[in-house]
Amino acid sequence: MEELKCYGIWTFIRESEIKSKSRQFLWLCRCKCGKERLLQRHTLISGTSKGCGCKFTDDFSRFANFKKNYEIQPNGCWIWKKSIDKKGYGRIGDIRAHRYSYEKFKGEIPIGMCVCHNCPGGDNTACVNPEHLWLGTQEENIKDKGPKGRQGKGEQQGNSKLKEFEVLEIKEKLKLGISTVDLASEYKVSHGLIGHIKHGRAWKHLI
């Protein structure tokens, strides 16, 4: 028996005898929810076909949106490029992007559990790489922040990876147009930390 071809949420059943306006035969396809529709071949192959409006369509669209809105950095972080909240977390629709990533790649998040970061070079709240995410209780999450420089101010945080004069240097170099990637390499910290300094989410007390 010939294996059926899948295109996202759609499974190709057979070519119909009905033609589209472009005189191409439409394909009969079945959505994951069970509904069947006649669709144009090119929209299936390109991934632009509209769904039938079921929950699978919504999830497929959200995942497609997720995949095109992060940027992979040299240290392995997937940096969220779209909406960022006040705490530096990415958002996709009504949820934080890193939590969506964990659920999509690793599984359900139990009630009351936090999705914590463990990025190379220091926590990066904008990272959505599932390999940099782990589950922890609220208490574990709070304890984890301290050693990673997310509590306290600047050099008052004993484990801070940068000195104040270095942060001031970074701010000046950013004004000169030096890239965050180059600065991360120069100061041996994560690209995400440089990004947080650039956008005022880290070392806020330094003007």
N, C-alpha and C positions, 0 to 999 in steps of 0.2 A: 504493500500500500504506500502510495506517495505521501511523503511528509508534508503537512500543511505549512505554508509560510506565514510568519507573524510579522506585523508591522505595528509596533507599539501595543496599543490595546486591541488592535484589529487582527483577525485571522482570515487570510484569504481562503475562500471556498472554491470559487470557480469564476470564469469569465462569463458575463451574461451576453445576451443577444441585443441588449439596448445600448445605443451609442450616446455619447455626450455631445454637447454643442460643437466640440472640436473633432467630432466624427470618430472618436476613440471608443472602443467597447468598454462599458463600465464593469467593474469587478464587484461581485457579490462577496461581502465580508461580514464576519460575525464579531461583535464587540464582546469583551470579557463578561458583560452582564447578560449576554445571550441574544441581544437584539441584532437583527441582520439589516444591512444597508447596502445600497449600490453606491460605490465610490469610484472616483477617478484614479487611475493607476498612478499618475505622477504625484498626486497628493499623498498617497500612501508611502511611496518610496522616499519622498522628501520629508515626510513626517509632519506635513502641514494639514493633514485631513482633520476635519472637525469631528468631534466625538458625538455620541448620541445624547449627551447630557447627564449620564449616570455618574455615580461616585468614582468609577474607574477613570472617566474622562477628566474629572477634576484633579485626581492624583497624578495622572499622566502629564497633564499640563503643568502642574506645580513642579514635578520632577524635571521636566524639560526646562523650565524657568530656572530651577536650581543649578542645573549643569552648565548653563551659559553665563552665570553671574558670579563665578569665583575665579581667582587667578592663582595659579600654582607658583609658589616661590621656591628658590633654591634649597631652602631648609625643609621643604616638604609641606609647609603650611598652605592651605587653600584659603586665600584671603577673600572674604565676601566683598563684592564691589558695589552692591546696591545699598538699600536702606540700613543705616546703623543707628542704634538707639543711644541714649545718653551714657550708658555704661560701656559702650564700645562693642556691643553684640550685634551681629547682623540679624535682619528680620526678613522673613519671607511670608508675606501675608500676615496672618494673625499669630504666628509663632516665631521664636528665635531660630535663626538658620542653623546654629550648631545642634540644637535639639532635634530639628527636623532631620539633619544629616545622621545623627546617631540612630534615630528610629528607622530611617530608610536603610542604613547599611548594617546596623548591629542588632536592632530589635526594639521591642517595647520598653519604655521607661517606666519603672514601677512608680506608683503614687508616692510623693514625698521625696523622691531621689533627685539629685542634681546631676547635670551633665558637666563635668569638670574638664579643664584643658591641661594638657601635658606637652606643650610645644617645645621643640629644641630652642635653646637660648632664652627661654622665659615664656610665660603664659601670653597667648595672643587671643583675646576674646573675639576677634573678628575671624578667627580660623574655623573652618568647617570640615577639615579633614577628619574623617571618622577614626583614623589611626592615632590622632592626637586627642581623642576624647575618651573619658572614662566615667563610670557611674560612682557617685559618692553621696553620703548623707550630707545634710546641711552643715553638721559639725565638721565633717571631714573637709568639706569645701572651704569653710572658714579657716581651718588650720592650714590648708594647702596654699591659701593666698599669701600668708606671711612670708614663707621662704622664697616666694617667687616675686616679691617686690610689689605686690598689689595692695599693701596696707602701709600706712605711714607716709611721710613725705621725703622724697629725695634721699639724701645720705642719712636721714634719720632711720631709714630702713636698712638694717644691718647687712642684708643680702642684696642690696641694690647693685646692679651690674655697671652703673655709670656714676661718675662724679658730677657735681653741679657744673664745674667748668667745662666738662665734656658735653653736657647737654646744651650749654650756651653755645659751644662751638658748633654743635649739630644744627641748632636753630639758625645760626648765621649761614652755614653752608647750604641749608635748605633754601634760604632766601636767594642764594647765588645760583640756585637751580641744580645743585648736585642731587642725583637720584637717591631715593630711599634705599634701593638695593646696594648701591655703592657705599653709602654711609653705614649700612648694616654690616657689610664686609669689613670696612675700615675699623669700626668700633667693636666688632665681634659680638654683636647682639642680633636679635631677630629683626627681620624686616618689619614685622608687626609692631615692635616696640618703637622703631623709628617713625612708623606711621602714626602711632598714638601721640608721640611728641609733636609731630607735624600738625596734627589736628587738635592739639590741646587736651587730649585725653590722659596724658601722662605728664608728670612734672609740671602741674598746672601753676604751682607757686612761683615758677620762674617766668619772667616776662621776656 
